[in-house]
């Protein structure tokens, strides 16, 4: 019977890891559809960002209470899953609590700490459920989250609560079996939380306790493996991608916009015509801005997959606050949705993209949204995992203006003035200082 259980576990574990690896590989390929961008500079500063923003949740601590709760859920869930290593080895080898002889008296202390963290995870998830569904905080009620995104958040929180309860129930039954001296349930010492509840199960028979313990064991590990495969389809993929995203975050001063080398070169030739003779010839016409996800950089696409959909960016956006259509959160969600669609297209057509007469611009993100942006960088500042919606907005807007000559009349007038008068105002350079004599 033990061999059958070991075989079933190996099949379950192997299938889950394979499916996750397949989806992770597809996401990686989707991200690499973006334009290349070198972000390998200043590794010391990048590691610092990773530690402070991803591990330390630095930006979350602007609201200390929410930050502490989020840290309990985030760090607690990750740390508790260290015990998954023991469960996996037990499942493969047919053992029970393999690390007890190795760790000795340290073992119950570690499990006790895990149990305390499990209680904190349950508490944090319950409070977050209340905030989303009873208190209904404004940023969670936005129409951006209608449908699946809102349900997704609730499913994750409920799943984490269930997994932690299974973990605690498994340990409680295990402690009760240890007290009864049941075979294979070696004494580990008292666990801090489950040890308090174990006497409540003392009236159950050994067989019933073993069924309870084994059921919770199987449901817990199966739930964790199912959760692993749910992550790539969920906003909670940020649990994994927050780390590389924080590492590759822009180190440039906020508000500094990336110039286009081709445009800079043309301006330089206009100001210094004598350089034209030595200018290298180019056979390709540069593409200005971005129309679809393939025109964005790989970092933009990594941003899209890393989005937590928390809405802090949209809540801080002055355009959104004043009722305009722009929502930085929606920009990221739309980019991810379009990228997934492009990825499916490429897979269905043998590795090559087949034109589907759609694009990120207009089919997902409207001109009205892009033009509402004030480029204030509030969304970039507020994002806890260093996502930059503004960069995507600027690239799409650059395509509209420079590729399609699509701009409001007010912008067109300003562009003409800058081109002719070197300033946004309709005054020649010779008349610019006349106001001093008035």
C-alpha positions in Angstrom: 0.0 0.0 0.0 2.9 2.4 0.8 4.4 1.8 -2.7 1.1 2.7 -4.3 0.9 5.9 -2.3 4.5 6.8 -3.1 3.8 6.2 -6.8 0.6 8.3 -6.7 2.6 11.1 -5.0 5.4 11.0 -7.6 2.9 11.2 -10.4 1.0 14.1 -8.8 4.2 16.0 -8.0 5.8 15.3 -11.4 2.7 16.4 -13.3 2.3 19.6 -11.3 6.0 20.6 -11.8 5.8 19.8 -15.5 2.7 21.8 -16.1 4.1 24.8 -14.1 7.4 24.6 -16.1 5.5 24.6 -19.4 3.4 27.7 -18.5 6.5 29.4 -17.0 8.3 28.8 -20.2 5.5 30.3 -22.3 5.4 33.4 -20.1 9.2 33.8 -20.5 8.8 33.5 -24.3 6.0 36.1 -24.2 8.2 38.5 -22.2 11.1 38.1 -24.6 8.9 39.1 -27.5 9.6 42.7 -26.4 12.4 44.8 -27.7 15.8 44.4 -26.1 16.9 46.8 -23.4 20.1 46.7 -21.4 19.4 46.8 -17.7 22.6 45.3 -16.4 24.2 48.5 -15.0 24.8 49.2 -11.3 24.2 45.7 -10.0 24.9 46.9 -6.4 21.9 49.3 -6.6 19.7 46.7 -8.3 20.4 44.1 -5.5 19.6 46.8 -3.0 16.2 47.5 -4.7 15.5 43.8 -4.7 16.1 43.4 -1.0 14.2 46.6 0.0 11.3 46.5 -2.4 10.7 42.8 -3.0 11.8 41.2 0.3 11.4 44.2 2.6 8.1 45.5 1.1 9.5 49.0 1.5 6.8 50.9 -0.4 4.0 49.1 1.4 5.1 50.6 4.8 3.6 54.0 3.9 0.5 52.4 5.4 2.1 50.5 8.3 -1.0 48.4 9.3 -1.7 47.2 5.8 2.0 46.6 5.3 2.4 44.4 8.4 -0.7 42.3 7.4 0.6 42.0 3.8 4.1 41.0 5.2 2.5 38.3 7.4 0.6 36.9 4.4 3.4 37.2 1.9 6.4 36.2 4.0 4.5 33.8 6.1 3.1 31.9 3.2 6.6 31.6 1.6 8.3 30.6 4.9 5.7 28.0 5.8 6.2 26.4 2.5 9.7 25.5 3.5 8.1 22.6 5.2 6.9 21.5 1.8 10.4 20.2 1.2 9.9 17.7 4.1 6.4 16.8 2.8 7.8 16.2 -0.7 10.6 13.9 0.6 8.2 12.1 2.8 5.9 11.5 -0.1 8.6 10.2 -2.4 10.4 8.1 0.3 7.3 6.9 2.2 8.6 8.3 5.5 6.9 10.5 8.1 8.5 13.7 9.4 11.9 12.9 7.9 13.7 15.8 9.5 12.9 14.9 13.1 16.0 12.8 13.7 18.2 15.3 11.9 16.9 18.5 13.7 16.1 17.0 17.1 14.9 19.6 19.6 15.0 22.3 17.0 12.2 20.6 14.9 9.2 21.4 17.2 10.5 25.0 17.5 10.6 25.4 13.7 7.1 23.8 13.3 5.9 26.0 16.1 7.1 29.1 14.3 5.5 27.9 11.1 2.2 27.5 13.0 2.3 31.0 14.4 2.9 32.3 10.9 0.0 30.2 9.6 -2.3 31.9 12.2 -1.0 35.3 11.1 -1.6 34.3 7.4 -5.2 33.3 8.2 -5.7 36.5 10.1 -4.3 38.7 7.3 -6.2 37.0 4.6 -9.5 37.2 6.5 -8.9 41.0 7.0 -8.1 41.4 3.3 -11.4 39.6 2.4 -13.3 42.0 4.7 -11.6 45.0 3.1 -12.5 43.8 -0.4 -16.0 42.4 0.1 -17.5 44.1 3.2 -15.8 47.5 3.6 -15.4 47.6 -0.2 -12.5 50.0 -0.5 -12.8 52.3 -3.5 -9.8 51.0 -5.4 -11.1 47.4 -5.2 -14.5 48.4 -6.5 -13.2 50.0 -9.7 -14.7 48.7 -13.0 -11.2 47.7 -14.0 -11.7 44.7 -11.7 -15.1 43.6 -12.9 -15.4 39.9 -13.6 -12.5 37.6 -13.2 -9.9 40.0 -11.7 -12.2 40.6 -8.6 -13.0 36.9 -8.2 -9.3 35.9 -8.7 -8.3 38.0 -5.6 -11.0 36.3 -3.5 -10.1 32.8 -4.7 -6.5 33.3 -3.7 -7.3 34.6 -0.2 -9.7 31.8 0.5 -7.3 29.2 -0.9 -4.5 30.5 1.4 -6.8 30.3 4.4 -7.9 26.7 3.5 -4.2 25.6 3.0 -3.2 27.0 6.4 -6.2 25.4 8.2 -5.2 22.0 6.6 -1.7 22.5 7.8 -2.8 23.2 11.4 -5.4 20.4 11.4 -2.8 17.9 10.0 -0.4 18.9 12.9 -3.2 18.7 15.5 -4.1 15.2 14.4 -0.4 14.2 14.4 0.1 15.6 17.9 -3.0 13.6 19.1 -1.6 10.4 17.5 1.8 11.0 19.1 0.1 11.2 22.5 -1.6 7.9 21.9 1.7 6.3 20.9 0.5 5.4 17.4 2.8 3.5 15.1 4.9 5.6 12.7 4.0 8.8 14.6 7.3 9.4 16.4 7.4 11.9 19.2 8.4 15.3 18.0 7.8 17.5 21.1 5.0 20.0 21.5 3.9 22.2 18.6 2.9 25.7 19.7 -0.5 26.0 18.2 -1.7 22.5 17.2 -0.4 21.2 20.6 -3.1 23.3 22.3 -5.9 21.8 20.3 -4.7 18.2 20.2 -6.4 17.2 23.5 -9.7 18.1 21.8 -9.2 15.1 19.5 -8.2 12.6 22.2 -11.6 11.0 22.1 -11.2 9.9 18.5 -9.9 6.4 17.6 -6.4 5.9 16.2 -7.9 4.9 12.9 -10.1 8.1 12.6 -7.2 10.3 13.6 -4.9 8.7 11.0 -7.6 9.2 8.3 -7.9 12.8 9.4 -4.1 13.4 9.4 -3.5 11.6 6.1 -6.5 13.4 4.4 -5.2 16.8 5.5 -1.6 15.8 4.4 -2.8 14.9 0.9 -5.2 17.8 0.6 -2.5 20.3 1.8 0.2 19.1 -0.7 -2.3 18.7 -3.5 -3.6 22.2 -2.8 -0.1 23.7 -2.8 0.7 22.0 -6.1 -2.7 23.3 -7.5 -1.9 26.8 -6.2 1.5 26.6 -8.0 -0.2 26.0 -11.3 -2.8 28.6 -10.6 -0.2 31.3 -10.1 0.7 31.8 -13.8 -3.0 32.5 -14.6 -3.4 34.9 -11.7 -2.4 38.4 -10.6 -0.5 36.6 -7.8 2.2 35.7 -10.2 3.8 38.8 -8.6 4.8 36.5 -5.7 7.5 35.2 -8.1 8.0 38.1 -10.5 8.3 40.9 -8.0 11.9 39.9 -7.4 13.2 40.2 -10.9 11.0 43.2 -11.5 12.5 45.0 -8.5 16.0 44.1 -9.7 15.4 45.5 -13.2 13.6 48.6 -12.1 14.7 51.8 -13.7 17.5 53.6 -11.9 17.0 56.9 -13.9 15.6 59.9 -12.1 11.8 59.9 -12.0 10.5 62.1 -14.8 13.4 61.5 -17.1 12.0 60.4 -20.4 13.9 58.1 -22.8 14.9 59.9 -26.0 15.0 58.2 -29.3 18.5 58.0 -30.8 17.2 58.3 -34.3 15.4 61.5 -33.5 18.3 62.9 -31.5 20.6 62.2 -34.5 18.3 64.1 -36.9 18.1 67.1 -34.5 21.9 67.1 -34.2 22.3 67.1 -38.0 19.7 70.0 -38.2 21.7 72.0 -35.7 25.1 71.0 -37.1 24.7 70.4 -40.9 28.4 69.9 -41.3 28.1 66.5 -39.5 25.8 65.2 -42.3 28.7 64.2 -44.5 30.1 61.9 -41.9 26.8 60.5 -40.7 26.4 56.7 -41.2 23.7 55.8 -43.7 20.8 53.7 -42.5 18.8 51.3 -44.7 16.0 50.9 -42.2 13.4 53.4 -41.2 13.2 53.7 -37.4 9.9 52.8 -35.8 8.6 55.6 -33.5 6.9 54.5 -30.3 4.8 51.3 -29.9 1.5 50.1 -31.4 1.5 46.6 -30.1 3.1 44.6 -27.4 6.0 43.5 -29.6 7.0 47.1 -30.0 7.4 47.5 -26.2 10.5 46.5 -24.3 10.8 43.2 -22.5 10.8 45.2 -19.2 7.4 46.7 -20.1 6.1 43.1 -20.7 7.7 41.9 -17.4 5.9 44.8 -15.7 2.6 43.6 -17.2 3.0 40.1 -15.8 4.2 41.5 -12.4 1.2 43.7 -11.8 -0.5 43.0 -8.5 -3.7 44.8 -9.6 -3.7 46.5 -6.2 -4.8 49.8 -7.7 -2.5 52.1 -5.8 -1.3 53.5 -9.1 -4.9 54.4 -10.2 -5.8 55.7 -6.7 -2.9 58.2 -7.0 -3.5 59.1 -10.6 -4.7 62.8 -10.8 -6.4 62.1 -14.2 -8.4 59.2 -12.8 -9.3 61.1 -9.7 -10.8 63.9 -11.8 -13.0 61.4 -13.7 -11.0 60.9 -16.8 -10.8 57.5 -18.5 -7.2 56.8 -17.7 -6.4 54.0 -15.2 -2.7 53.0 -14.9 -3.8 49.6 -13.5 -6.0 49.0 -16.6 -3.0 49.9 -18.8 -1.0 47.1 -17.2 -3.9 44.6 -17.3 -4.6 45.4 -20.9 -1.0 44.9 -21.9 -0.9 41.5 -20.2 -4.1 40.4 -21.8 -2.9 41.4 -25.2 0.5 39.7 -24.6 -1.3 36.5 -23.6 -3.4 36.7 -26.8 -0.3 37.2 -28.9 1.4 34.3 -27.2 -1.6 32.0 -28.0 -1.5 33.2 -31.6 2.2 32.4 -32.0 1.7 28.9 -30.4 -1.3 28.2 -32.6 0.7 29.1 -35.7 3.8 27.1 -35.2 5.9 29.8 -33.6 5.1 32.6 -35.9 2.7 35.5 -35.3 -0.2 35.6 -37.7 -1.7 39.1 -38.2 -5.0 39.1 -36.3 -5.9 42.7 -37.3 -5.7 43.8 -33.7 -3.2 45.7 -31.6 -2.7 46.9 -28.1 -3.4 50.5 -29.2 -7.2 51.1 -29.8 -8.3 47.5 -29.5 -7.2 47.4 -25.8 -6.0 50.9 -24.8 -7.9 53.9 -26.2 -6.4 57.2 -27.4 -8.6 59.0 -24.8 -6.8 57.1 -22.0 -3.4 58.0 -23.3 -4.1 61.7 -23.8 -5.4 62.0 -20.2 -2.0 61.2 -18.8 -0.2 64.2 -17.2 3.2 62.3 -17.0 3.3 63.2 -13.3 4.9 59.8 -12.3 2.5 59.3 -9.4 1.7 55.7 -10.7 5.4 54.9 -10.8 6.0 56.3 -7.4 3.1 54.4 -5.8 3.7 50.9 -7.3 5.0 48.5 -4.6 6.8 46.3 -7.1 8.4 49.1 -9.3 6.1 48.8 -12.3 6.1 51.7 -14.8 2.8 52.2 -16.6 4.0 55.6 -17.7 6.6 54.2 -20.0 4.0 52.2 -21.9 1.7 55.2 -22.1 4.5 57.4 -23.5 5.5 54.8 -26.1 1.9 54.4 -27.3 1.4 58.1 -27.4 4.7 58.6 -29.2 3.4 56.2 -31.9 0.2 58.2 -32.2 1.9 61.5 -32.7 5.0 60.5 -34.7 3.7 57.6 -36.8 0.0 58.6 -37.3 0.2 62.3 -36.7 -2.7 61.9 -34.4 -2.9 64.6 -31.8 -5.4 67.1 -30.4 -5.4 70.5 -32.1 -3.9 72.1 -29.0 -0.9 69.7 -29.2 -0.5 70.3 -33.0 -0.3 74.1 -32.4 2.2 73.6 -29.7 4.3 71.3 -31.9 4.3 73.9 -34.7 5.4 76.7 -32.3 8.2 74.6 -31.0 9.4 73.7 -34.5 9.2 77.3 -35.7 9.8 79.4 -32.6 11.8 77.0 -30.4 9.1 77.5 -27.7 5.5 76.4 -27.1 4.2 80.0 -27.5 3.3 81.7 -30.7 6.0 84.4 -30.5 9.1 84.6 -32.6 12.4 84.5 -30.9 13.0 88.1 -31.7 9.8 89.2 -29.9 10.2 86.9 -26.9 11.7 89.6 -24.6 9.4 92.5 -25.6 7.4 92.0 -22.4 10.3 93.5 -20.4 9.7 96.8 -22.0 6.0 96.9 -21.2 
